Amino acid sequence: MASVKSKPKKKAAAAKAEEKPARLADYLLARAPAEDIAAYDAADLERAGELAARAVASHRKGESVVAVDADSGVACDGRPVTVITVVNDNMP
């Protein structure tokens, strides 16, 4: 029986880490009204997803994260905006 080679764990983990911001951005935008996201370019929405993913990655159980990115690299209708990301445990 031939053996099947799998990706080394480090490469697989790196690939998953690269996918997470895109998946998070898709999740965050899934229910957003079209008129709310129309003012943003795809690159701006991707950047906002990256900032959100960074905030989520820094979250620790029992604590909250409030990330304020004044120089975010995100623009709305061509004007620079501050991106604020809030992360918590969302537990009652």
mmCIF file as gemmi writes it, N, C-alpha and C atoms, coordinates in Angstrom:
data_model
loop_
_atom_site.group_PDB
_atom_site.id
_atom_site.type_symbol
_atom_site.label_atom_id
_atom_site.label_alt_id
_atom_site.label_comp_id
_atom_site.label_asym_id
_atom_site.label_entity_id
_atom_site.label_seq_id
_atom_site.pdbx_PDB_ins_code
_atom_site.Cartn_x
_atom_site.Cartn_y
_atom_site.Cartn_z
_atom_site.occupancy
_atom_site.B_iso_or_equiv
_atom_site.pdbx_formal_charge
_atom_site.auth_seq_id
_atom_site.auth_asym_id
_atom_site.pdbx_PDB_model_num
ATOM 1 N N . MET Axp A 1 ? 0.843 -1.18 0 1 0 ? 1 A 1
ATOM 2 C CA . MET Axp A 1 ? 0 0 0 1 0 ? 1 A 1
ATOM 3 C C . MET Axp A 1 ? 0.887 1.241 0 1 0 ? 1 A 1
ATOM 4 N N . ALA Axp A 2 ? 0.591 2.155 -0.861 1 0 ? 2 A 1
ATOM 5 C CA . ALA Axp A 2 ? 1.382 3.381 -0.974 1 0 ? 2 A 1
ATOM 6 C C . ALA Axp A 2 ? 1.048 4.322 0.169 1 0 ? 2 A 1
ATOM 7 N N . SER Axp A 3 ? 2.071 4.978 0.666 1 0 ? 3 A 1
ATOM 8 C CA . SER Axp A 3 ? 1.82 5.94 1.741 1 0 ? 3 A 1
ATOM 9 C C . SER Axp A 3 ? 1.433 7.283 1.137 1 0 ? 3 A 1
ATOM 10 N N . VAL Axp A 4 ? 0.642 8.012 1.868 1 0 ? 4 A 1
ATOM 11 C CA . VAL Axp A 4 ? 0.195 9.326 1.426 1 0 ? 4 A 1
ATOM 12 C C . VAL Axp A 4 ? 0.941 10.368 2.236 1 0 ? 4 A 1
ATOM 13 N N . LYS Axp A 5 ? 1.627 11.261 1.534 1 0 ? 5 A 1
ATOM 14 C CA . LYS Axp A 5 ? 2.344 12.325 2.228 1 0 ? 5 A 1
ATOM 15 C C . LYS Axp A 5 ? 1.386 13.454 2.526 1 0 ? 5 A 1
ATOM 16 N N . SER Axp A 6 ? 1.513 13.995 3.701 1 0 ? 6 A 1
ATOM 17 C CA . SER Axp A 6 ? 0.696 15.154 4.059 1 0 ? 6 A 1
ATOM 18 C C . SER Axp A 6 ? 1.616 16.349 4.257 1 0 ? 6 A 1
ATOM 19 N N . LYS Axp A 7 ? 1.009 17.524 4.228 1 0 ? 7 A 1
ATOM 20 C CA . LYS Axp A 7 ? 1.78 18.748 4.448 1 0 ? 7 A 1
ATOM 21 C C . LYS Axp A 7 ? 2.348 18.741 5.855 1 0 ? 7 A 1
ATOM 22 N N . PRO Axp A 8 ? 3.533 19.258 6.008 1 0 ? 8 A 1
ATOM 23 C CA . PRO Axp A 8 ? 4.042 19.417 7.372 1 0 ? 8 A 1
ATOM 24 C C . PRO Axp A 8 ? 3.095 20.308 8.168 1 0 ? 8 A 1
ATOM 25 N N . LYS Axp A 9 ? 3.028 20.07 9.456 1 0 ? 9 A 1
ATOM 26 C CA . LYS Axp A 9 ? 2.086 20.803 10.304 1 0 ? 9 A 1
ATOM 27 C C . LYS Axp A 9 ? 2.285 22.311 10.239 1 0 ? 9 A 1
ATOM 28 N N . LYS Axp A 10 ? 3.52 22.772 10.188 1 0 ? 10 A 1
ATOM 29 C CA . LYS Axp A 10 ? 3.771 24.215 10.15 1 0 ? 10 A 1
ATOM 30 C C . LYS Axp A 10 ? 3.201 24.837 8.884 1 0 ? 10 A 1
ATOM 31 N N . LYS Axp A 11 ? 3.374 24.177 7.75 1 0 ? 11 A 1
ATOM 32 C CA . LYS Axp A 11 ? 2.852 24.709 6.496 1 0 ? 11 A 1
ATOM 33 C C . LYS Axp A 11 ? 1.329 24.707 6.511 1 0 ? 11 A 1
ATOM 34 N N . ALA Axp A 12 ? 0.734 23.65 7.035 1 0 ? 12 A 1
ATOM 35 C CA . ALA Axp A 12 ? -0.722 23.577 7.105 1 0 ? 12 A 1
ATOM 36 C C . ALA Axp A 12 ? -1.265 24.661 8.025 1 0 ? 12 A 1
ATOM 37 N N . ALA Axp A 13 ? -0.614 24.888 9.152 1 0 ? 13 A 1
ATOM 38 C CA . ALA Axp A 13 ? -1.055 25.931 10.084 1 0 ? 13 A 1
ATOM 39 C C . ALA Axp A 13 ? -0.92 27.311 9.45 1 0 ? 13 A 1
ATOM 40 N N . ALA Axp A 14 ? 0.153 27.538 8.712 1 0 ? 14 A 1
ATOM 41 C CA . ALA Axp A 14 ? 0.342 28.83 8.052 1 0 ? 14 A 1
ATOM 42 C C . ALA Axp A 14 ? -0.729 29.053 6.998 1 0 ? 14 A 1
ATOM 43 N N . ALA Axp A 15 ? -1.068 28.002 6.263 1 0 ? 15 A 1
ATOM 44 C CA . ALA Axp A 15 ? -2.112 28.122 5.243 1 0 ? 15 A 1
ATOM 45 C C . ALA Axp A 15 ? -3.452 28.442 5.888 1 0 ? 15 A 1
ATOM 46 N N . LYS Axp A 16 ? -3.755 27.796 7.004 1 0 ? 16 A 1
ATOM 47 C CA . LYS Axp A 16 ? -5.012 28.074 7.706 1 0 ? 16 A 1
ATOM 48 C C . LYS Axp A 16 ? -5.035 29.501 8.23 1 0 ? 16 A 1
ATOM 49 N N . ALA Axp A 17 ? -3.919 29.979 8.75 1 0 ? 17 A 1
ATOM 50 C CA . ALA Axp A 17 ? -3.852 31.342 9.282 1 0 ? 17 A 1
ATOM 51 C C . ALA Axp A 17 ? -4.109 32.361 8.18 1 0 ? 17 A 1
ATOM 52 N N . GLU Axp A 18 ? -3.622 32.088 6.975 1 0 ? 18 A 1
ATOM 53 C CA . GLU Axp A 18 ? -3.849 33.003 5.86 1 0 ? 18 A 1
ATOM 54 C C . GLU Axp A 18 ? -5.312 33.012 5.437 1 0 ? 18 A 1
ATOM 55 N N . GLU Axp A 19 ? -6.007 31.888 5.583 1 0 ? 19 A 1
ATOM 56 C CA . GLU Axp A 19 ? -7.407 31.786 5.191 1 0 ? 19 A 1
ATOM 57 C C . GLU Axp A 19 ? -8.326 32.464 6.192 1 0 ? 19 A 1
ATOM 58 N N . LYS Axp A 20 ? -7.962 32.514 7.446 1 0 ? 20 A 1
ATOM 59 C CA . LYS Axp A 20 ? -8.851 33.019 8.494 1 0 ? 20 A 1
ATOM 60 C C . LYS Axp A 20 ? -9.323 34.45 8.279 1 0 ? 20 A 1
ATOM 61 N N . PRO Axp A 21 ? -8.44 35.42 7.933 1 0 ? 21 A 1
ATOM 62 C CA . PRO Axp A 21 ? -8.959 36.774 7.737 1 0 ? 21 A 1
ATOM 63 C C . PRO Axp A 21 ? -10.019 36.848 6.644 1 0 ? 21 A 1
ATOM 64 N N . ALA Axp A 22 ? -9.805 36.128 5.554 1 0 ? 22 A 1
ATOM 65 C CA . ALA Axp A 22 ? -10.789 36.153 4.468 1 0 ? 22 A 1
ATOM 66 C C . ALA Axp A 22 ? -12.1 35.541 4.94 1 0 ? 22 A 1
ATOM 67 N N . ARG Axp A 23 ? -12.036 34.451 5.646 1 0 ? 23 A 1
ATOM 68 C CA . ARG Axp A 23 ? -13.251 33.819 6.156 1 0 ? 23 A 1
ATOM 69 C C . ARG Axp A 23 ? -13.949 34.729 7.155 1 0 ? 23 A 1
ATOM 70 N N . LEU Axp A 24 ? -13.204 35.37 8.027 1 0 ? 24 A 1
ATOM 71 C CA . LEU Axp A 24 ? -13.795 36.267 9.005 1 0 ? 24 A 1
ATOM 72 C C . LEU Axp A 24 ? -14.453 37.442 8.299 1 0 ? 24 A 1
ATOM 73 N N . ALA Axp A 25 ? -13.787 38.01 7.323 1 0 ? 25 A 1
ATOM 74 C CA . ALA Axp A 25 ? -14.368 39.129 6.576 1 0 ? 25 A 1
ATOM 75 C C . ALA Axp A 25 ? -15.659 38.696 5.897 1 0 ? 25 A 1
ATOM 76 N N . ASP Axp A 26 ? -15.657 37.515 5.294 1 0 ? 26 A 1
ATOM 77 C CA . ASP Axp A 26 ? -16.877 37.004 4.662 1 0 ? 26 A 1
ATOM 78 C C . ASP Axp A 26 ? -17.994 36.862 5.69 1 0 ? 26 A 1
ATOM 79 N N . TYR Axp A 27 ? -17.651 36.33 6.85 1 0 ? 27 A 1
ATOM 80 C CA . TYR Axp A 27 ? -18.637 36.147 7.914 1 0 ? 27 A 1
ATOM 81 C C . TYR Axp A 27 ? -19.181 37.496 8.397 1 0 ? 27 A 1
ATOM 82 N N . LEU Axp A 28 ? -18.294 38.458 8.602 1 0 ? 28 A 1
ATOM 83 C CA . LEU Axp A 28 ? -18.715 39.768 9.097 1 0 ? 28 A 1
ATOM 84 C C . LEU Axp A 28 ? -19.586 40.512 8.086 1 0 ? 28 A 1
ATOM 85 N N . LEU Axp A 29 ? -19.352 40.283 6.811 1 0 ? 29 A 1
ATOM 86 C CA . LEU Axp A 29 ? -20.097 40.99 5.768 1 0 ? 29 A 1
ATOM 87 C C . LEU Axp A 29 ? -21.335 40.238 5.29 1 0 ? 29 A 1
ATOM 88 N N . ALA Axp A 30 ? -21.51 39.005 5.721 1 0 ? 30 A 1
ATOM 89 C CA . ALA Axp A 30 ? -22.592 38.16 5.213 1 0 ? 30 A 1
ATOM 90 C C . ALA Axp A 30 ? -23.974 38.786 5.372 1 0 ? 30 A 1
ATOM 91 N N . ARG Axp A 31 ? -24.211 39.479 6.452 1 0 ? 31 A 1
ATOM 92 C CA . ARG Axp A 31 ? -25.534 40.062 6.701 1 0 ? 31 A 1
ATOM 93 C C . ARG Axp A 31 ? -25.543 41.582 6.64 1 0 ? 31 A 1
ATOM 94 N N . ALA Axp A 32 ? -24.452 42.161 6.216 1 0 ? 32 A 1
ATOM 95 C CA . ALA Axp A 32 ? -24.379 43.624 6.121 1 0 ? 32 A 1
ATOM 96 C C . ALA Axp A 32 ? -25.221 44.096 4.942 1 0 ? 32 A 1
ATOM 97 N N . PRO Axp A 33 ? -26.01 45.139 5.145 1 0 ? 33 A 1
ATOM 98 C CA . PRO Axp A 33 ? -26.799 45.679 4.035 1 0 ? 33 A 1
ATOM 99 C C . PRO Axp A 33 ? -25.882 46.17 2.905 1 0 ? 33 A 1
ATOM 100 N N . ALA Axp A 34 ? -26.292 45.925 1.684 1 0 ? 34 A 1
ATOM 101 C CA . ALA Axp A 34 ? -25.487 46.295 0.512 1 0 ? 34 A 1
ATOM 102 C C . ALA Axp A 34 ? -25.14 47.777 0.509 1 0 ? 34 A 1
ATOM 103 N N . GLU Axp A 35 ? -26.08 48.618 0.941 1 0 ? 35 A 1
ATOM 104 C CA . GLU Axp A 35 ? -25.801 50.063 0.93 1 0 ? 35 A 1
ATOM 105 C C . GLU Axp A 35 ? -24.733 50.449 1.952 1 0 ? 35 A 1
ATOM 106 N N . ASP Axp A 36 ? -24.553 49.639 2.991 1 0 ? 36 A 1
ATOM 107 C CA . ASP Axp A 36 ? -23.519 49.932 3.988 1 0 ? 36 A 1
ATOM 108 C C . ASP Axp A 36 ? -22.119 49.614 3.472 1 0 ? 36 A 1
ATOM 109 N N . ILE Axp A 37 ? -21.995 48.585 2.657 1 0 ? 37 A 1
ATOM 110 C CA . ILE Axp A 37 ? -20.666 48.206 2.175 1 0 ? 37 A 1
ATOM 111 C C . ILE Axp A 37 ? -20.345 48.79 0.798 1 0 ? 37 A 1
ATOM 112 N N . ALA Axp A 38 ? -21.321 49.394 0.151 1 0 ? 38 A 1
ATOM 113 C CA . ALA Axp A 38 ? -21.117 49.938 -1.199 1 0 ? 38 A 1
ATOM 114 C C . ALA Axp A 38 ? -20.072 51.052 -1.233 1 0 ? 38 A 1
ATOM 115 N N . ALA Axp A 39 ? -19.896 51.76 -0.137 1 0 ? 39 A 1
ATOM 116 C CA . ALA Axp A 39 ? -18.959 52.892 -0.102 1 0 ? 39 A 1
ATOM 117 C C . ALA Axp A 39 ? -17.506 52.447 0.06 1 0 ? 39 A 1
ATOM 118 N N . TYR Axp A 40 ? -17.277 51.141 0.236 1 0 ? 40 A 1
ATOM 119 C CA . TYR Axp A 40 ? -15.931 50.62 0.46 1 0 ? 40 A 1
ATOM 120 C C . TYR Axp A 40 ? -15.451 49.815 -0.739 1 0 ? 40 A 1
ATOM 121 N N . ASP Axp A 41 ? -14.188 49.965 -1.095 1 0 ? 41 A 1
ATOM 122 C CA . ASP Axp A 41 ? -13.575 49.125 -2.12 1 0 ? 41 A 1
ATOM 123 C C . ASP Axp A 41 ? -13.324 47.747 -1.525 1 0 ? 41 A 1
ATOM 124 N N . ALA Axp A 42 ? -13.18 46.756 -2.385 1 0 ? 42 A 1
ATOM 125 C CA . ALA Axp A 42 ? -12.897 45.39 -1.933 1 0 ? 42 A 1
ATOM 126 C C . ALA Axp A 42 ? -11.622 45.344 -1.091 1 0 ? 42 A 1
ATOM 127 N N . ALA Axp A 43 ? -10.61 46.114 -1.473 1 0 ? 43 A 1
ATOM 128 C CA . ALA Axp A 43 ? -9.35 46.135 -0.714 1 0 ? 43 A 1
ATOM 129 C C . ALA Axp A 43 ? -9.558 46.7 0.688 1 0 ? 43 A 1
ATOM 130 N N . ASP Axp A 44 ? -10.442 47.692 0.819 1 0 ? 44 A 1
ATOM 131 C CA . ASP Axp A 44 ? -10.73 48.265 2.138 1 0 ? 44 A 1
ATOM 132 C C . ASP Axp A 44 ? -11.45 47.253 3.017 1 0 ? 44 A 1
ATOM 133 N N . LEU Axp A 45 ? -12.383 46.511 2.438 1 0 ? 45 A 1
ATOM 134 C CA . LEU Axp A 45 ? -13.105 45.491 3.203 1 0 ? 45 A 1
ATOM 135 C C . LEU Axp A 45 ? -12.161 44.366 3.617 1 0 ? 45 A 1
ATOM 136 N N . GLU Axp A 46 ? -11.235 44.019 2.74 1 0 ? 46 A 1
ATOM 137 C CA . GLU Axp A 46 ? -10.243 43 3.069 1 0 ? 46 A 1
ATOM 138 C C . GLU Axp A 46 ? -9.348 43.483 4.209 1 0 ? 46 A 1
ATOM 139 N N . ARG Axp A 47 ? -8.922 44.731 4.148 1 0 ? 47 A 1
ATOM 140 C CA . ARG Axp A 47 ? -8.077 45.31 5.204 1 0 ? 47 A 1
ATOM 141 C C . ARG Axp A 47 ? -8.825 45.337 6.532 1 0 ? 47 A 1
ATOM 142 N N . ALA Axp A 48 ? -10.098 45.71 6.51 1 0 ? 48 A 1
ATOM 143 C CA . ALA Axp A 48 ? -10.901 45.713 7.731 1 0 ? 48 A 1
ATOM 144 C C . ALA Axp A 48 ? -10.996 44.302 8.306 1 0 ? 48 A 1
ATOM 145 N N . GLY Axp A 49 ? -11.127 43.309 7.441 1 0 ? 49 A 1
ATOM 146 C CA . GLY Axp A 49 ? -11.147 41.918 7.887 1 0 ? 49 A 1
ATOM 147 C C . GLY Axp A 49 ? -9.837 41.509 8.532 1 0 ? 49 A 1
ATOM 148 N N . GLU Axp A 50 ? -8.727 41.974 7.972 1 0 ? 50 A 1
ATOM 149 C CA . GLU Axp A 50 ? -7.41 41.685 8.552 1 0 ? 50 A 1
ATOM 150 C C . GLU Axp A 50 ? -7.279 42.303 9.944 1 0 ? 50 A 1
ATOM 151 N N . LEU Axp A 51 ? -7.748 43.537 10.09 1 0 ? 51 A 1
ATOM 152 C CA . LEU Axp A 51 ? -7.687 44.202 11.396 1 0 ? 51 A 1
ATOM 153 C C . LEU Axp A 51 ? -8.563 43.474 12.412 1 0 ? 51 A 1
ATOM 154 N N . ALA Axp A 52 ? -9.738 43.04 11.982 1 0 ? 52 A 1
ATOM 155 C CA . ALA Axp A 52 ? -10.627 42.29 12.874 1 0 ? 52 A 1
ATOM 156 C C . ALA Axp A 52 ? -9.986 40.968 13.274 1 0 ? 52 A 1
ATOM 157 N N . ALA Axp A 53 ? -9.38 40.283 12.318 1 0 ? 53 A 1
ATOM 158 C CA . ALA Axp A 53 ? -8.726 39.005 12.614 1 0 ? 53 A 1
ATOM 159 C C . ALA Axp A 53 ? -7.586 39.191 13.61 1 0 ? 53 A 1
ATOM 160 N N . ARG Axp A 54 ? -6.847 40.285 13.474 1 0 ? 54 A 1
ATOM 161 C CA . ARG Axp A 54 ? -5.754 40.566 14.417 1 0 ? 54 A 1
ATOM 162 C C . ARG Axp A 54 ? -6.31 40.786 15.823 1 0 ? 54 A 1
ATOM 163 N N . ALA Axp A 55 ? -7.425 41.506 15.92 1 0 ? 55 A 1
ATOM 164 C CA . ALA Axp A 55 ? -8.042 41.743 17.232 1 0 ? 55 A 1
ATOM 165 C C . ALA Axp A 55 ? -8.558 40.44 17.823 1 0 ? 55 A 1
ATOM 166 N N . VAL Axp A 56 ? -9.193 39.617 17.002 1 0 ? 56 A 1
ATOM 167 C CA . VAL Axp A 56 ? -9.71 38.329 17.475 1 0 ? 56 A 1
ATOM 168 C C . VAL Axp A 56 ? -8.557 37.444 17.949 1 0 ? 56 A 1
ATOM 169 N N . ALA Axp A 57 ? -7.454 37.447 17.22 1 0 ? 57 A 1
ATOM 170 C CA . ALA Axp A 57 ? -6.299 36.623 17.59 1 0 ? 57 A 1
ATOM 171 C C . ALA Axp A 57 ? -5.699 37.037 18.929 1 0 ? 57 A 1
ATOM 172 N N . SER Axp A 58 ? -5.832 38.306 19.295 1 0 ? 58 A 1
ATOM 173 C CA . SER Axp A 58 ? -5.269 38.776 20.568 1 0 ? 58 A 1
ATOM 174 C C . SER Axp A 58 ? -6.214 38.557 21.747 1 0 ? 58 A 1
ATOM 175 N N . HIS Axp A 59 ? -7.435 38.126 21.468 1 0 ? 59 A 1
ATOM 176 C CA . HIS Axp A 59 ? -8.435 37.929 22.526 1 0 ? 59 A 1
ATOM 177 C C . HIS Axp A 59 ? -8.085 36.729 23.392 1 0 ? 59 A 1
ATOM 178 N N . ARG Axp A 60 ? -8.266 36.883 24.692 1 0 ? 60 A 1
ATOM 179 C CA . ARG Axp A 60 ? -8.077 35.8 25.655 1 0 ? 60 A 1
ATOM 180 C C . ARG Axp A 60 ? -9.373 35.625 26.428 1 0 ? 60 A 1
ATOM 181 N N . LYS Axp A 61 ? -9.716 34.386 26.719 1 0 ? 61 A 1
ATOM 182 C CA . LYS Axp A 61 ? -10.95 34.064 27.427 1 0 ? 61 A 1
ATOM 183 C C . LYS Axp A 61 ? -11.063 34.888 28.71 1 0 ? 61 A 1
ATOM 184 N N . GLY Axp A 62 ? -12.253 35.458 28.912 1 0 ? 62 A 1
ATOM 185 C CA . GLY Axp A 62 ? -12.508 36.243 30.107 1 0 ? 62 A 1
ATOM 186 C C . GLY Axp A 62 ? -12.141 37.707 29.987 1 0 ? 62 A 1
ATOM 187 N N . GLU Axp A 63 ? -11.532 38.09 28.898 1 0 ? 63 A 1
ATOM 188 C CA . GLU Axp A 63 ? -11.129 39.483 28.703 1 0 ? 63 A 1
ATOM 189 C C . GLU Axp A 63 ? -11.78 40.039 27.445 1 0 ? 63 A 1
ATOM 190 N N . SER Axp A 64 ? -11.82 41.338 27.347 1 0 ? 64 A 1
ATOM 191 C CA . SER Axp A 64 ? -12.343 41.999 26.154 1 0 ? 64 A 1
ATOM 192 C C . SER Axp A 64 ? -11.21 42.701 25.426 1 0 ? 64 A 1
ATOM 193 N N . VAL Axp A 65 ? -11.381 42.867 24.13 1 0 ? 65 A 1
ATOM 194 C CA . VAL Axp A 65 ? -10.413 43.591 23.312 1 0 ? 65 A 1
ATOM 195 C C . VAL Axp A 65 ? -11.15 44.74 22.641 1 0 ? 65 A 1
ATOM 196 N N . VAL Axp A 66 ? -10.598 45.928 22.752 1 0 ? 66 A 1
ATOM 197 C CA . VAL Axp A 66 ? -11.091 47.083 22.007 1 0 ? 66 A 1
ATOM 198 C C . VAL Axp A 66 ? -9.885 47.61 21.237 1 0 ? 66 A 1
ATOM 199 N N . ALA Axp A 67 ? -9.885 47.355 19.928 1 0 ? 67 A 1
ATOM 200 C CA . ALA Axp A 67 ? -8.776 47.783 19.075 1 0 ? 67 A 1
ATOM 201 C C . ALA Axp A 67 ? -9.209 49.013 18.287 1 0 ? 67 A 1
ATOM 202 N N . VAL Axp A 68 ? -8.453 50.089 18.417 1 0 ? 68 A 1
ATOM 203 C CA . VAL Axp A 68 ? -8.739 51.328 17.694 1 0 ? 68 A 1
ATOM 204 C C . VAL Axp A 68 ? -7.573 51.577 16.741 1 0 ? 68 A 1
ATOM 205 N N . ASP Axp A 69 ? -7.863 51.478 15.453 1 0 ? 69 A 1
ATOM 206 C CA . ASP Axp A 69 ? -6.845 51.683 14.425 1 0 ? 69 A 1
ATOM 207 C C . ASP Axp A 69 ? -7.128 52.991 13.701 1 0 ? 69 A 1
ATOM 208 N N . ALA Axp A 70 ? -6.532 54.087 14.198 1 0 ? 70 A 1
ATOM 209 C CA . ALA Axp A 70 ? -6.769 55.409 13.613 1 0 ? 70 A 1
ATOM 210 C C . ALA Axp A 70 ? -6.146 55.524 12.226 1 0 ? 70 A 1
ATOM 211 N N . ASP Axp A 71 ? -5 54.913 12.044 1 0 ? 71 A 1
ATOM 212 C CA . ASP Axp A 71 ? -4.334 54.913 10.741 1 0 ? 71 A 1
ATOM 213 C C . ASP Axp A 71 ? -4.521 53.524 10.134 1 0 ? 71 A 1
ATOM 214 N N . SER Axp A 72 ? -5.783 53.191 9.842 1 0 ? 72 A 1
ATOM 215 C CA . SER Axp A 72 ? -6.168 51.832 9.475 1 0 ? 72 A 1
ATOM 216 C C . SER Axp A 72 ? -5.847 51.44 8.045 1 0 ? 72 A 1
ATOM 217 N N . GLY Axp A 73 ? -5.721 52.412 7.173 1 0 ? 73 A 1
ATOM 218 C CA . GLY Axp A 73 ? -5.551 52.096 5.763 1 0 ? 73 A 1
ATOM 219 C C . GLY Axp A 73 ? -6.87 51.799 5.075 1 0 ? 73 A 1
ATOM 220 N N . VAL Axp A 74 ? -7.98 52.046 5.778 1 0 ? 74 A 1
ATOM 221 C CA . VAL Axp A 74 ? -9.323 51.821 5.23 1 0 ? 74 A 1
ATOM 222 C C . VAL Axp A 74 ? -9.942 53.178 4.919 1 0 ? 74 A 1
ATOM 223 N N . ALA Axp A 75 ? -10.623 53.251 3.775 1 0 ? 75 A 1
ATOM 224 C CA . ALA Axp A 75 ? -11.283 54.494 3.377 1 0 ? 75 A 1
ATOM 225 C C . ALA Axp A 75 ? -12.739 54.222 3.024 1 0 ? 75 A 1
ATOM 226 N N . CYS Axp A 76 ? -13.585 55.185 3.334 1 0 ? 76 A 1
ATOM 227 C CA . CYS Axp A 76 ? -15.012 55.137 2.996 1 0 ? 76 A 1
ATOM 228 C C . CYS Axp A 76 ? -15.276 56.295 2.044 1 0 ? 76 A 1
ATOM 229 N N . ASP Axp A 77 ? -15.719 55.976 0.845 1 0 ? 77 A 1
ATOM 230 C CA . ASP Axp A 77 ? -15.909 57.005 -0.186 1 0 ? 77 A 1
ATOM 231 C C . ASP Axp A 77 ? -14.648 57.84 -0.377 1 0 ? 77 A 1
ATOM 232 N N . GLY Axp A 78 ? -13.489 57.191 -0.263 1 0 ? 78 A 1
ATOM 233 C CA . GLY Axp A 78 ? -12.221 57.875 -0.479 1 0 ? 78 A 1
ATOM 234 C C . GLY Axp A 78 ? -11.663 58.617 0.712 1 0 ? 78 A 1
ATOM 235 N N . ARG Axp A 79 ? -12.403 58.661 1.816 1 0 ? 79 A 1
ATOM 236 C CA . ARG Axp A 79 ? -11.93 59.366 3.02 1 0 ? 79 A 1
ATOM 237 C C . ARG Axp A 79 ? -11.425 58.357 4.042 1 0 ? 79 A 1
ATOM 238 N N . PRO Axp A 80 ? -10.242 58.581 4.616 1 0 ? 80 A 1
ATOM 239 C CA . PRO Axp A 80 ? -9.709 57.654 5.618 1 0 ? 80 A 1
ATOM 240 C C . PRO Axp A 80 ? -10.636 57.562 6.829 1 0 ? 80 A 1
ATOM 241 N N . VAL Axp A 81 ? -10.772 56.351 7.362 1 0 ? 81 A 1
ATOM 242 C CA . VAL Axp A 81 ? -11.616 56.147 8.539 1 0 ? 81 A 1
ATOM 243 C C . VAL Axp A 81 ? -10.841 55.409 9.624 1 0 ? 81 A 1
ATOM 244 N N . THR Axp A 82 ? -11.267 55.602 10.855 1 0 ? 82 A 1
ATOM 245 C CA . THR Axp A 82 ? -10.745 54.849 11.983 1 0 ? 82 A 1
ATOM 246 C C . THR Axp A 82 ? -11.552 53.568 12.093 1 0 ? 82 A 1
ATOM 247 N N . VAL Axp A 83 ? -10.866 52.446 12.266 1 0 ? 83 A 1
ATOM 248 C CA . VAL Axp A 83 ? -11.538 51.157 12.415 1 0 ? 83 A 1
ATOM 249 C C . VAL Axp A 83 ? -11.494 50.769 13.884 1 0 ? 83 A 1
ATOM 250 N N . ILE Axp A 84 ? -12.669 50.496 14.449 1 0 ? 84 A 1
ATOM 251 C CA . ILE Axp A 84 ? -12.779 50.08 15.848 1 0 ? 84 A 1
ATOM 252 C C . ILE Axp A 84 ? -13.326 48.66 15.867 1 0 ? 84 A 1
ATOM 253 N N . THR Axp A 85 ? -12.595 47.76 16.512 1 0 ? 85 A 1
ATOM 254 C CA . THR Axp A 85 ? -13.002 46.362 16.613 1 0 ? 85 A 1
ATOM 255 C C . THR Axp A 85 ? -13.158 46.012 18.082 1 0 ? 85 A 1
ATOM 256 N N . VAL Axp A 86 ? -14.31 45.45 18.432 1 0 ? 86 A 1
ATOM 257 C CA . VAL Axp A 86 ? -14.588 45.043 19.807 1 0 ? 86 A 1
ATOM 258 C C . VAL Axp A 86 ? -14.788 43.531 19.817 1 0 ? 86 A 1
ATOM 259 N N . VAL Axp A 87 ? -14.058 42.844 20.7 1 0 ? 87 A 1
ATOM 260 C CA . VAL Axp A 87 ? -14.149 41.391 20.808 1 0 ? 87 A 1
ATOM 261 C C . VAL Axp A 87 ? -14.382 41.04 22.272 1 0 ? 87 A 1
ATOM 262 N N . ASN Axp A 88 ? -15.372 40.178 22.521 1 0 ? 88 A 1
ATOM 263 C CA . ASN Axp A 88 ? -15.582 39.673 23.88 1 0 ? 88 A 1
ATOM 264 C C . ASN Axp A 88 ? -16.014 38.219 23.811 1 0 ? 88 A 1
ATOM 265 N N . ASP Axp A 89 ? -16.265 37.618 24.971 1 0 ? 89 A 1
ATOM 266 C CA . ASP Axp A 89 ? -16.638 36.207 25.021 1 0 ? 89 A 1
ATOM 267 C C . ASP Axp A 89 ? -18.08 35.956 24.604 1 0 ? 89 A 1
ATOM 268 N N . ASN Axp A 90 ? -18.919 36.995 24.575 1 0 ? 90 A 1
ATOM 269 C CA . ASN Axp A 90 ? -20.318 36.865 24.186 1 0 ? 90 A 1
ATOM 270 C C . ASN Axp A 90 ? -21.028 35.791 25.006 1 0 ? 90 A 1
ATOM 271 N N . MET Axp A 91 ? -20.842 35.855 26.294 1 0 ? 91 A 1
ATOM 272 C CA . MET Axp A 91 ? -21.474 34.885 27.192 1 0 ? 91 A 1
ATOM 273 C C . MET Axp A 91 ? -22.446 35.614 28.113 1 0 ? 91 A 1
ATOM 274 N N . PRO Axp A 92 ? -23.574 34.968 28.403 1 0 ? 92 A 1
ATOM 275 C CA . PRO Axp A 92 ? -24.539 35.605 29.33 1 0 ? 92 A 1
ATOM 276 C C . PRO Axp A 92 ? -24.007 35.682 30.746 1 0 ? 92 A 1
